[in-house]
Amino acid sequence: MKNFLLLLLAILFSSASCSKQGSDDDNNNPDIPIDIERPEVAKKPVQMWIDVEANFSRFATKANITAYLERMKETGFTEVYLDVKPGIGYALYSSDILPQLTIWGDEIVERDWDYLQYWIDETERLDMSVIASISTFGFGYTRTREGLVYNDSRWDGKTQVALVNGDPNNMEDIRDRVGVDAAFLNPADPEVQAFVMSVIEEIVTKYPKLKGFCFDYCRWYNNDDGRWYGFEDKTLSAFASYIGRSVNKNDIITAGGGTGPLFAQWIEFRSMTITNFIINVRSRIKAINPDIEVHLWASAHWDSRYTVAQNWASKRFIPTGHMYTETYHNTGFADQLDVFSLGAYAEAVWIKDNPGSQWSVENFVTTYDNYTMGDCKVMGSIATYAQSYRTRPGDLSDAIFLCLTHTDGLMVFEISHVIHFNQWATIKEGIDRYYRR
């Protein structure tokens, strides 16, 4: 044992000498650093949506655009969703296809400069990015009967039509319905598809520095008040070809508003129409500029999306329910998106605040991957006009924290509400809270 201890001491002394000699050779720098810095958490995109109608006059000048972009930058925003073709159907970019949007209600804004390009230039200066968004099938403002579908007879017979309460004699053109988000063109009409494609091609061609292009309202309109959209003549004809048999309206929606024997096939057909359109647009965008991302915003409540033909799930997600065929899952388009903006527009932030319901931010941002299954990036999106955010700022901070924790980023809708309710500090606190956790 004594010999073993002497040997051990000799080895330790020898090791220490060698170590000391090595540190002298390295100018006394230790082999192992004493202070180890924690790696920075990878930054996630924080996006602000800029709606046209709510901000038409606010961004009439370059100075205001710059001032608010700098405020966004200070708050922690990195990207902007910029609405450049709202539901009225006019352009806020240099278009050879669409008229310029210069009047909205009693507001008049005329520019001798390119609105979209200025946003791109200023975001580039601030190390931010722009994603151009359009109301995909919206081309008329029903409250004042303005827009392309009212001004040009070319669109007669090409707008969306509803069957009201299952009555085949009660058909309603969306142009005649006051109070809807926009008068929508018919996605199943080949001329409509070609026209909308040309608008998108123009945007991504003329503005190569865009980070992305975003589909908004890429669907049929909501089914509500006994109305189901998708009963246009061309849609029914295409549906008949899709299933290989003649179609009676009441085979889809029965008299009184129930679901008929062809309802599930009709639901699949409408969803496949939207998905095929997205596939074609994505292919064209990537052919023009492979660096431009393809985005889409939709409600986070997947279970209601069949009503508007918007299956943002993966093709691998197999739904159940009488409204779905065995092949409905093939209409999923998550794999066609680079980024999905998950519209978690719920009053309740936490599941415990709305037990037994899917409608909470926490539920939406923790369950979406059951549907998308990793096919695309997903950004949690919140609407700051929610009553809970206005009366309880802590709820807004919580929602931001949840989105950043559970999704690939955050999108805030919308800047006019942030300004009106002075939510800048709360948003910044929510972002900072995520990064200091």
Legacy VTK file of the C-alpha trace (Angstrom):
# vtk DataFile Version 3.0
C-alpha trace
ASCII
DATASET POLYDATA
POINTS 437 float
0.000 0.000 0.000
2.906 2.417 0.873
4.548 1.792 -2.512
1.214 2.420 -4.255
0.791 5.811 -2.511
4.336 6.856 -3.449
3.678 5.890 -7.062
0.395 7.834 -7.083
2.101 10.960 -5.716
4.772 10.722 -8.372
2.187 10.476 -11.132
0.235 13.442 -9.800
3.411 15.553 -9.508
4.430 14.637 -13.029
0.975 15.500 -14.394
0.950 18.836 -12.642
4.393 19.711 -14.061
3.330 18.836 -17.564
0.134 20.818 -17.176
2.019 23.852 -15.899
4.488 23.594 -18.751
1.629 23.404 -21.247
-0.080 26.512 -19.822
3.191 28.475 -20.036
3.446 27.557 -23.700
-0.145 28.764 -24.211
0.555 32.171 -22.610
-1.238 31.101 -19.408
-4.592 30.496 -21.193
-6.371 27.650 -19.385
-7.219 24.560 -21.380
-10.832 24.741 -20.168
-12.444 28.208 -20.086
-13.539 29.286 -16.636
-16.518 31.376 -17.845
-18.840 29.580 -20.244
-21.478 31.767 -21.934
-24.908 30.266 -22.512
-25.711 30.126 -26.248
-28.323 32.633 -27.366
-31.834 31.341 -27.945
-32.469 31.325 -31.698
-34.668 34.271 -32.564
-38.124 33.498 -33.878
-39.997 35.719 -36.342
-42.301 38.284 -34.716
-44.735 39.605 -37.297
-47.190 42.517 -37.479
-50.180 42.493 -39.812
-50.986 45.767 -41.624
-54.629 45.852 -42.714
-55.566 48.273 -45.493
-59.013 49.424 -44.423
-58.005 50.161 -40.823
-54.846 52.035 -41.837
-55.659 53.559 -45.199
-54.931 57.162 -44.183
-52.437 56.308 -41.442
-49.885 55.148 -44.006
-50.568 57.805 -46.620
-47.093 59.255 -46.075
-43.605 57.828 -46.123
-42.863 59.514 -42.815
-45.597 57.600 -41.021
-44.504 54.298 -42.512
-40.957 54.925 -41.321
-42.026 56.072 -37.849
-44.212 53.032 -37.208
-41.688 50.606 -38.649
-39.104 51.996 -36.250
-41.602 51.604 -33.405
-42.187 48.001 -34.465
-38.451 47.368 -34.584
-37.990 48.790 -31.064
-40.815 46.579 -29.786
-39.288 43.402 -31.194
-41.035 42.876 -34.522
-38.941 41.437 -37.327
-41.453 40.967 -40.171
-44.521 42.681 -41.609
-47.536 41.135 -43.293
-48.532 43.919 -45.676
-51.991 43.809 -47.242
-51.426 44.968 -50.833
-54.688 43.813 -52.470
-57.612 44.005 -50.028
-61.102 42.627 -50.551
-62.211 45.614 -52.626
-59.943 44.271 -55.377
-57.692 47.274 -56.007
-53.908 47.434 -55.714
-51.498 49.067 -53.289
-48.523 48.265 -55.466
-47.458 49.126 -59.004
-49.919 47.005 -60.996
-50.548 46.675 -64.693
-53.586 44.487 -63.970
-55.540 46.131 -61.149
-56.622 49.754 -60.625
-54.857 51.652 -57.851
-56.661 51.946 -54.523
-56.958 55.691 -53.925
-60.386 55.996 -52.267
-61.872 54.095 -49.340
-65.154 55.479 -48.076
-64.605 59.189 -47.583
-60.813 58.828 -47.386
-58.694 59.784 -50.401
-55.008 58.886 -50.658
-53.065 59.482 -53.854
-49.383 58.611 -54.082
-46.714 59.332 -56.658
-44.564 56.596 -55.113
-44.769 52.814 -54.848
-46.386 51.876 -51.521
-45.156 48.269 -51.418
-41.654 49.130 -52.589
-41.266 51.766 -49.877
-42.166 49.241 -47.184
-39.641 46.820 -48.676
-36.912 49.486 -48.761
-37.520 50.627 -45.195
-37.714 47.131 -43.744
-34.465 46.288 -45.504
-32.854 49.329 -43.879
-34.089 48.155 -40.482
-33.110 44.510 -41.047
-36.758 43.478 -41.216
-38.792 41.774 -43.952
-42.095 42.105 -45.835
-44.591 39.366 -46.675
-47.155 40.639 -49.202
-50.706 39.505 -48.487
-53.801 39.561 -50.663
-57.478 38.795 -50.168
-57.189 35.916 -52.619
-60.723 35.766 -53.997
-62.068 39.062 -52.632
-62.757 41.621 -55.382
-65.588 43.814 -54.118
-66.688 45.841 -51.095
-70.342 44.965 -50.516
-71.202 47.794 -48.117
-70.737 50.409 -50.832
-70.914 48.107 -53.874
-67.451 49.148 -55.031
-64.705 47.097 -56.620
-63.963 45.013 -59.676
-67.007 42.745 -59.413
-69.310 45.779 -59.461
-67.439 47.871 -62.015
-66.793 45.268 -64.711
-69.481 43.026 -66.225
-66.714 40.531 -67.018
-67.288 39.133 -63.520
-71.017 38.600 -63.829
-71.727 34.955 -63.108
-68.248 34.428 -61.633
-68.868 35.408 -58.023
-69.772 33.025 -55.207
-73.405 32.004 -54.834
-75.167 30.650 -51.740
-78.045 28.247 -51.392
-80.223 29.757 -48.643
-81.914 27.352 -46.206
-81.748 24.547 -48.755
-84.269 26.251 -51.033
-83.278 25.788 -54.706
-85.356 28.843 -55.558
-83.488 31.010 -53.058
-80.012 31.589 -54.461
-77.995 34.609 -53.331
-75.031 36.204 -55.121
-72.493 37.345 -52.545
-72.386 40.732 -54.305
-75.899 41.342 -52.991
-75.154 40.521 -49.375
-74.255 43.526 -47.220
-71.809 43.091 -44.365
-69.592 40.275 -45.609
-65.812 40.630 -45.615
-65.737 40.931 -49.392
-67.527 39.857 -52.548
-65.646 36.676 -53.424
-64.982 35.310 -56.875
-65.659 31.618 -57.519
-62.532 29.469 -56.918
-63.896 26.713 -59.199
-64.058 28.999 -62.244
-60.977 28.523 -64.495
-61.082 32.177 -65.609
-61.062 33.298 -61.980
-58.138 31.028 -61.172
-56.137 32.343 -64.131
-56.889 35.948 -63.189
-55.895 35.568 -59.545
-52.777 33.688 -60.603
-51.807 36.625 -62.855
-52.141 39.031 -59.921
-49.901 36.869 -57.746
-47.360 36.409 -60.544
-47.192 40.170 -60.993
-46.476 40.774 -57.316
-43.717 38.191 -56.924
-42.136 39.178 -60.261
-42.067 42.919 -59.618
-40.909 42.655 -56.006
-38.086 40.092 -55.811
-37.015 41.287 -52.347
-40.230 40.127 -50.701
-39.642 37.507 -48.041
-42.957 35.882 -48.796
-46.395 35.892 -50.337
-49.460 35.204 -48.167
-52.878 33.815 -49.100
-55.695 35.360 -47.098
-59.344 34.417 -47.730
-58.289 31.600 -50.010
-61.611 29.764 -49.718
-65.358 29.897 -50.143
-67.181 32.293 -47.860
-68.547 31.272 -44.449
-71.621 29.132 -44.151
-73.886 31.133 -41.839
-77.489 32.310 -41.534
-78.599 29.234 -43.451
-76.305 29.986 -46.400
-73.860 27.540 -47.958
-71.542 28.941 -50.654
-70.384 26.805 -53.560
-73.628 26.599 -55.550
-72.418 28.514 -58.570
-73.363 26.906 -61.911
-69.737 26.233 -62.843
-69.023 24.753 -59.427
-71.954 22.363 -59.594
-71.006 21.358 -63.137
-67.407 20.713 -62.081
-68.646 18.777 -59.043
-70.827 16.595 -61.258
-67.778 15.789 -63.390
-65.722 15.105 -60.236
-68.122 12.434 -58.960
-69.298 11.212 -62.383
-73.025 11.741 -61.973
-75.673 14.446 -62.190
-76.202 16.673 -59.164
-79.338 18.042 -57.550
-78.832 20.912 -55.097
-80.867 19.146 -52.425
-78.607 16.114 -52.708
-76.016 18.384 -51.086
-78.085 20.538 -48.724
-81.612 19.304 -48.078
-84.704 21.464 -47.938
-84.582 23.170 -44.576
-80.777 23.163 -44.421
-79.743 19.614 -43.526
-76.945 17.620 -45.140
-77.818 15.464 -48.143
-76.306 12.212 -49.472
-73.696 14.054 -51.596
-72.641 16.479 -48.871
-69.381 14.743 -47.930
-68.308 14.403 -51.574
-69.145 18.068 -52.179
-67.064 19.040 -49.152
-64.138 17.043 -50.535
-64.552 18.529 -54.019
-64.541 22.141 -52.780
-61.501 21.494 -50.579
-59.659 19.805 -53.439
-60.402 22.822 -55.630
-58.700 25.143 -53.127
-55.796 22.763 -52.580
-55.134 22.349 -56.302
-55.172 26.117 -56.711
-52.609 26.507 -53.912
-50.444 23.780 -55.487
-50.485 25.602 -58.833
-49.733 28.985 -57.282
-46.874 27.616 -55.213
-45.349 25.989 -58.281
-45.555 29.270 -60.192
-44.139 31.377 -57.342
-41.173 29.054 -56.896
-40.532 29.059 -60.650
-40.370 32.859 -60.618
-38.404 33.212 -57.383
-37.595 30.099 -55.327
-36.551 32.267 -52.369
-40.037 33.697 -51.807
-41.889 31.830 -49.076
-45.506 30.738 -49.445
-47.661 31.686 -46.433
-51.342 31.272 -45.611
-53.464 32.600 -42.766
-56.509 30.658 -41.552
-58.480 30.110 -38.392
-56.813 27.744 -35.951
-60.130 25.934 -35.446
-59.553 23.108 -37.922
-62.862 21.412 -37.161
-64.775 24.280 -38.801
-62.574 24.604 -41.887
-64.517 22.028 -43.916
-67.336 24.598 -44.131
-65.161 26.949 -46.192
-63.070 24.301 -48.016
-59.786 25.087 -46.309
-57.981 21.947 -45.163
-54.715 23.284 -43.769
-53.766 19.885 -42.339
-51.233 17.364 -43.560
-52.348 14.769 -46.065
-51.319 12.259 -43.403
-53.975 13.529 -41.000
-57.053 11.298 -41.286
-60.200 12.989 -39.950
-63.358 11.271 -38.762
-66.947 12.414 -38.983
-69.882 12.164 -41.348
-68.768 15.250 -43.282
-65.521 13.595 -44.436
-65.036 11.005 -47.145
-62.351 8.331 -46.844
-60.242 10.354 -49.289
-60.794 13.821 -47.782
-57.313 13.707 -46.232
-55.853 14.045 -49.746
-57.074 17.643 -49.779
-54.620 18.640 -47.039
-52.261 21.398 -48.182
-49.844 21.900 -45.262
-47.066 20.437 -47.396
-47.590 23.217 -49.948
-46.878 25.965 -47.413
-43.587 27.242 -46.111
-45.371 29.019 -43.258
-48.871 28.619 -41.835
-50.184 31.538 -39.782
-52.347 29.821 -37.151
-55.234 32.152 -36.325
-55.603 31.545 -32.573
-58.184 34.321 -32.296
-59.781 33.276 -29.016
-60.944 35.394 -26.091
-59.684 32.784 -23.621
-55.925 32.490 -23.305
-55.652 29.409 -21.087
-57.579 26.154 -21.412
-58.715 26.551 -17.814
-60.402 29.840 -18.772
-62.686 28.029 -21.234
-62.858 24.398 -20.080
-64.451 21.869 -22.356
-63.893 24.056 -25.445
-61.245 24.128 -28.153
-61.398 27.912 -28.153
-58.342 29.047 -26.220
-54.941 30.239 -27.364
-53.256 27.561 -25.262
-55.261 24.767 -26.894
-54.682 26.024 -30.419
-50.911 26.468 -30.070
-50.394 23.115 -28.353
-52.506 20.943 -30.659
-51.900 22.269 -34.198
-49.177 19.726 -34.917
-51.760 16.970 -34.586
-53.006 18.357 -37.906
-49.960 19.812 -39.704
-47.689 16.965 -38.558
-44.515 18.940 -39.231
-45.263 19.608 -42.898
-44.615 23.364 -42.572
-43.559 26.014 -40.101
-46.399 27.391 -37.974
-46.641 30.869 -36.450
-49.097 31.443 -33.621
-51.330 34.390 -34.508
-53.388 36.477 -32.069
-55.869 39.343 -32.493
-55.161 42.155 -30.037
-58.695 43.549 -30.258
-59.900 40.706 -27.993
-61.698 42.028 -24.922
-59.485 40.009 -22.591
-56.349 41.694 -23.979
-57.846 45.159 -23.626
-58.985 44.734 -20.025
-56.270 42.385 -18.785
-52.871 43.220 -20.343
-51.376 40.190 -18.614
-53.500 37.998 -20.883
-51.870 39.558 -23.946
-48.419 38.897 -22.518
-49.454 35.319 -21.741
-50.756 34.766 -25.281
-47.528 36.084 -26.803
-45.492 33.857 -24.511
-47.582 30.823 -25.464
-47.206 31.470 -29.202
-43.444 31.910 -28.993
-43.039 28.905 -26.711
-45.118 26.422 -28.680
-44.888 27.571 -32.315
-42.218 28.774 -34.725
-43.008 32.453 -34.159
-45.668 35.074 -33.496
-48.012 37.115 -35.674
-49.952 40.022 -34.171
-53.183 41.201 -35.775
-53.322 44.125 -36.157
-51.375 47.392 -35.903
-54.420 49.699 -35.679
-55.542 47.898 -32.498
-52.033 47.983 -31.051
-51.965 51.729 -31.625
-55.518 52.390 -30.411
-55.140 50.365 -27.205
-51.464 51.356 -26.729
-50.279 47.770 -26.452
-46.652 48.308 -27.475
-45.144 47.914 -23.993
-47.203 44.804 -23.228
-46.178 43.174 -26.507
-42.515 43.949 -25.836
-42.821 42.518 -22.340
-44.356 39.331 -23.713
-41.553 38.914 -26.265
-38.822 39.672 -23.708
-40.424 37.283 -21.248
-40.006 34.422 -23.707
-36.320 35.133 -24.251
-35.462 35.516 -20.587
-37.249 32.362 -19.432
LINES 1 438
437 0 1 2 3 4 5 6 7 8 9 10 11 12 13 14 15 16 17 18 19 20 21 22 23 24 25 26 27 28 29 30 31 32 33 34 35 36 37 38 39 40 41 42 43 44 45 46 47 48 49 50 51 52 53 54 55 56 57 58 59 60 61 62 63 64 65 66 67 68 69 70 71 72 73 74 75 76 77 78 79 80 81 82 83 84 85 86 87 88 89 90 91 92 93 94 95 96 97 98 99 100 101 102 103 104 105 106 107 108 109 110 111 112 113 114 115 116 117 118 119 120 121 122 123 124 125 126 127 128 129 130 131 132 133 134 135 136 137 138 139 140 141 142 143 144 145 146 147 148 149 150 151 152 153 154 155 156 157 158 159 160 161 162 163 164 165 166 167 168 169 170 171 172 173 174 175 176 177 178 179 180 181 182 183 184 185 186 187 188 189 190 191 192 193 194 195 196 197 198 199 200 201 202 203 204 205 206 207 208 209 210 211 212 213 214 215 216 217 218 219 220 221 222 223 224 225 226 227 228 229 230 231 232 233 234 235 236 237 238 239 240 241 242 243 244 245 246 247 248 249 250 251 252 253 254 255 256 257 258 259 260 261 262 263 264 265 266 267 268 269 270 271 272 273 274 275 276 277 278 279 280 281 282 283 284 285 286 287 288 289 290 291 292 293 294 295 296 297 298 299 300 301 302 303 304 305 306 307 308 309 310 311 312 313 314 315 316 317 318 319 320 321 322 323 324 325 326 327 328 329 330 331 332 333 334 335 336 337 338 339 340 341 342 343 344 345 346 347 348 349 350 351 352 353 354 355 356 357 358 359 360 361 362 363 364 365 366 367 368 369 370 371 372 373 374 375 376 377 378 379 380 381 382 383 384 385 386 387 388 389 390 391 392 393 394 395 396 397 398 399 400 401 402 403 404 405 406 407 408 409 410 411 412 413 414 415 416 417 418 419 420 421 422 423 424 425 426 427 428 429 430 431 432 433 434 435 436
